[in-house]
Amino acid sequence: MEEVGLQDAVVSGKEQLDQPSSTFEGPEETQTAVGSGHTEEQAAEVGPAAPSSIQNGASSAPTPVDQFRSRRFFVLRPGTLNQAIKDVEALVDKEVDGNIQGTWLMAEVDHWNNEKERLVLITDNTLLINKYDFVLFRCEQIQRVPLNLVDRICHGTFSFPKHSILQRDGDGVRVHWDRLREPSFTSRWNPFATDYPFITFTYHPVRNMSEELMSLCDINSFREKLKEAAQKVHIMKPVPGKANGVLLLNQEIHIDAYVGLMSFLGNQNKLGYCMARGNVGY
């Protein structure tokens, strides 16, 4: 919907767009655990070069038009992502959460099919979902899920009710932590409800901009790391009266939404992401 002047911008800036976009220029020593189980010494700084061949389902490098669109994401500004990861990792409570096992950049998909940008951390004891403002460099909200409550991890394509006009391509991962509780009728019809006993993730739109981002946005590595960490906590800290263990299921991820005009407009305009929108960034 925001294609006004896009072709002119691509033509006039062709020389710049033909070059790999500069994304991150963080400090020489990275203190974060980036991607799936990377240690402090192994964590590589997210680099600027886009891959010549894309893995995990994509067939080619981003086109100049894709690069032009992606540059509007504030997470791609030099040093932004490295600073954001440092900020959210500083909020980890070592006594409660333990050590950091990995960090991922993903998109949350809520029960009304709205996409929301998220930084997600897996620690020894906790799954941390962070709503981070990449414009003001601050964490606005943290959701903590104890890993010994996680009982199911589902992965697969998205599905909608038979008569729904909505659709969503790609794969996702849904994490359940209370199999005995179903969302209430009120929560199902409340777009702002936060009491759902599960959370759903999919790929962040910038994942194909570089090989490092592909690793940081990889929902498959997130799924495997989460299962491994949760199984360890189930053994060490079992919950009385609750079956221990984590089920890993390959099945469709169902979103019970029908019309979704708000999600259609929001997702088309990427309102759930920190982006530059004309003379305004939010």
N, C-alpha and C positions, 0 to 999 in steps of 0.2 A: 504493500500500500504506500510505501514511501519511496517510489521509484522516480519522482519528479526530478528531472535533471540528471538522472543516473547515467544515461548514455553519453551526455555531454561531458560529464565528469570523467567517465572512463576514457573518452577520446582525448580530452585535454591533459589527462594525467597518465597517459599510456606508458610513458617511460618509467614513471614511478611505480605503476602497478605491475610492470613486467619484472620488477625486482622483488625478491622475497621480502615480505613485510617484516619490519622490526617489531618484535613483540615484547621481549623481556630483557632487561639488563640489571639483574640483581647483583648482590654482593658476591665476591669471589668465593667465599666459604658459605655454603648453604647450611643452615641449621635445621632444615625441615626434612621430614621423611616423605619424599615425594613419590606418589604412585603406590604400587603394591609392595609393601614390606621393604622399601628402600631404607637403609640405615643412614645415619647422619653423614658417614663418609662417602656413601654411594650415591647420595642424593645429588642429581645433576640439575644444574640451573636450566630453566626452560629457555630454549634458544630460539632465534628468529627464523631459521631456515625452514621452509615448507618442504616436505618430503617429495622426492621425485616420483615415488610410487607409494600408494597408500595401502595400508593393511586393514584388517578387520572389516572388510566389506566394501570399502570405497575403492574405486578403480583407478583414479588418477589424482594428480595434484590439484589444489584449488585453482579455479580460473581467475583471471583478473577481476571479473565482476564479483566473484565470491570474496576475493581479498578486499575489494573496495567496501563491500557490505560488512565484512567481519571487522574492519578497522574501527567501526563505530562502537564495538564492545570495549568498555573501559578496562576489562580484565586483560586486554592485549596491550595496554599502554606500558611502556618500558618500566620495569620494576614493580608494577602494580600487584601482580599475582604473588611474587615473592614476599612483598610486604604484607599482603593479606594473609598468607599462610603463617607468617611469623606472628601476626596479631591474634589469630584464632588459636594457635598453639600455645601462646602465652596465657590463654584462659583455661587451659587444661589443669585440673586439680590433681596433682600427682597422687595424693593420698586416696582420693576417691576413684579417679579414672585410671591411674597407672601410667605406664609409658605409652608413647604414640607408636602405633604399628603402621600407619599409612594415612595418606591424605589424598582426597579426590575432589575434582571439580566436576559437578554434575548438575542436572536439572531435575528438580522435583516436579512430579505431575500430581496435582491434587485430585480430589474426588469429583471435581467439576471440569477436569481436563485442562486446568490452567498450569502453565509452566512457570517455574520459579528458580532462579539461579541459587545454587547452594555450594558451600564448601563443607565436605563431609570428612570427619576423622574417625578412625577406628583406633581405640586404645586397648590396653589390657583388659579393661572391665566394661567399657562403655562405647556406644555408638553416639557420636556428637554430630548433629546437623546444625550448621551455622548459616544464618541469614546475614550476609556481609554486604555492606555498602562500599562498592569499589570507587565511588566518587568521593566520599568523605573519609574513607579509610577507617571504618569502625564496624564492629559486630553489633547488629541490632537485635539479634535474638539467637538463643541457643536451646536446642531440644536435646535432652539427655535420655538415652534409652539403655538401661542396664543390659549387658549381653546375656546374662543368665535368664532373662525374660524372653529373649528371641527364640521362637520355636519353629518358624518356617521361613524359608527364603525361596521365592518363586521367580523364575525368569522365563521370558518368552515374548511373543508379539502381543500387541494390545488388541483388545476386543471391546465392542460396545453392544448395547441392547439391539434387538432385531430391527426396531423401527427408529433407531437413532440416526440423526443426520451427520453425526460426528465421525471422524476417522483420524487415525494416527499411525504413521509409518514407523518402522524401526522396532527395536527391542527395548525391553525394560526389565527392571528388577524391583520386586516388592518384598519388603521386610515386615513380617508379622511378629508381634510380641505378646499377643493375648488371644489365643485361638478360641477361647470360650466366650469371648465378648463380641457381639456384632454392633455396628453403628446404629444408633437410634434413628427413628423416622425423622426427627427434628434435625439431626446432624446431616442426614442424607440431603436434605433440601436447604441446608444452610451453607452458602459458598464460603463462609468464613470459619466453619467448624474446625476445631483443632483436636478433638477428642477421638479421632480415629485410631484403632489399635494396629495400624500399619502405615507404612510410608512407601511411596513409589518413586523410583528414579529412572531417568533415561539419559542419553548422551547430551552433553553440552554442545551447542551449535559450533563452537570454535575448535572442536576436537581434531579436525583434519588440517589445521593450519601449520602444524609441525609434528615431528615424531614424538617430541617430549610431551606435547599436549595430548597426543593420542594415548600415551601411557597414563597421564594424569586424569584423563576423562574416561578411562576404560572401565565400564561397568562390570565386565566379566572378571577382571582381577579384583575388583571390589567385592563381588559376590563370593569368590573363593576365599579371600582374606577374612571376610566377615564370618563365613561358616567355620573356618579354622579357629578364629579367636573365640567365637561363641561356644564352640564345643569344649574348649579348654576351661572356660568360666563355668559351664554347666557341671563339669567334674569337680572343680575346686570350690564352687559356691552354689550347690544345688538349692533350689527353692522348695521348701516343704510342701508336699501335696501337689506338686507339679511334675509332670513327666519330663525327665531330662533328655537332652539331645536336640539336634536341629535337623529338620527335614529340608532337603534341597530338591525342589520340584521344578520340572520343565513343563510349564503349562501357560496358557494364555492369561494375560493380565487384564482382568475385566474392569472397565470404568463404567459405572452405572449412571451415565448422563445421556440425555436425549437431544436437546436443542443446542445448548451451549453457545448462545450468541456472544456472551461475555468472553468465554474462552477463545472463540474464533477470532474476535477482534483483538483480544489481548495477545494471543500467540502469534498472529500475523504481524503485529507491530512490536513483538518482543517486549511487552510491557513488564514482564517479570524479570528483565535483565537490566543491569546498569549500562546504559548506552548513550551515545551522543545523538540527539534528535534535533537537527537543525542548529539553532543557536542555544538550545537547552539540552542539558545532560542530566539524566536521572535513570 
